Amino acid sequence: MGYTPFEVKELHNDERFLDKFYVTSDPHLRYYFGIPLRYQQYNPGALCVLDKNAKTLTTLLLQKRWKCCK
């Protein structure tokens, strides 16, 4: 994943997520967006957005989310 935002617009069409329970059964998630969190030299986790509906984030919204995590 590195240090850049990671987006999957259709989880059920992405081979990395095909066998995940949250895609194949309830809640049937379709969208994932994650931004790695950084604090000094540490990477404590990621800020993630999951949804049952497919989405496309605008460039402006991506920039705002990325800026809050740097």
C-alpha positions as CSV (number, residue, x, y, z in Angstrom):
1,M,0.0,0.0,0.0
2,G,2.9,2.4,0.6
3,Y,2.1,6.0,1.6
4,T,-0.5,6.8,-1.1
5,P,-4.3,6.6,-0.9
6,F,-5.6,3.2,-2.0
7,E,-9.1,2.9,-3.6
8,V,-11.1,-0.1,-4.9
9,K,-14.3,1.0,-6.5
10,E,-15.8,-2.5,-6.9
11,L,-14.6,-5.0,-4.3
12,H,-16.4,-7.9,-6.0
13,N,-14.4,-7.3,-9.2
14,D,-11.0,-7.1,-7.5
15,E,-9.2,-10.5,-7.1
16,R,-7.6,-9.3,-3.8
17,F,-11.1,-9.1,-2.2
18,L,-13.1,-11.8,-3.9
19,D,-12.9,-14.3,-1.0
20,K,-13.4,-11.8,1.8
21,F,-16.5,-12.5,3.9
22,Y,-17.5,-8.8,4.0
23,V,-17.7,-8.9,0.2
24,T,-19.3,-12.3,-0.4
25,S,-21.9,-12.2,2.5
26,D,-23.5,-9.6,4.7
27,P,-22.7,-6.7,4.7
28,H,-21.8,-7.1,1.0
29,L,-19.3,-4.3,0.9
30,R,-18.5,-2.9,-2.6
31,Y,-16.2,0.1,-1.9
32,Y,-12.9,0.6,-0.1
33,F,-10.8,3.7,0.4
34,G,-7.8,3.8,2.7
35,I,-5.1,6.4,3.5
36,P,-2.1,5.3,5.6
37,L,-1.6,7.3,8.8
38,R,1.8,8.5,9.7
39,Y,3.2,10.0,12.9
40,Q,6.9,10.9,12.7
41,Q,8.6,7.7,11.6
42,Y,5.7,5.5,12.7
43,N,2.8,4.0,10.7
44,P,0.0,3.3,13.3
45,G,-2.6,2.2,10.8
46,A,-4.9,3.6,8.1
47,L,-8.0,5.7,7.9
48,C,-10.5,3.6,5.9
49,V,-13.9,4.1,4.3
50,L,-16.0,1.1,3.4
51,D,-19.5,1.2,1.8
52,K,-22.2,-1.0,0.4
53,N,-22.4,1.2,-2.6
54,A,-19.7,1.7,-5.3
55,K,-18.3,5.2,-5.4
56,T,-15.8,7.5,-7.2
57,L,-14.1,10.1,-5.1
58,T,-13.4,13.4,-6.7
59,T,-9.8,14.7,-6.9
60,L,-10.6,17.6,-4.5
61,L,-12.1,15.2,-1.9
62,L,-9.0,12.9,-2.3
63,Q,-6.7,15.8,-1.7
64,K,-8.6,16.9,1.4
65,R,-8.6,13.4,2.9
66,W,-4.9,12.9,2.1
67,K,-4.0,16.3,3.6
68,C,-5.6,15.4,7.0
69,C,-3.5,12.2,7.3
70,K,-0.1,13.6,6.6
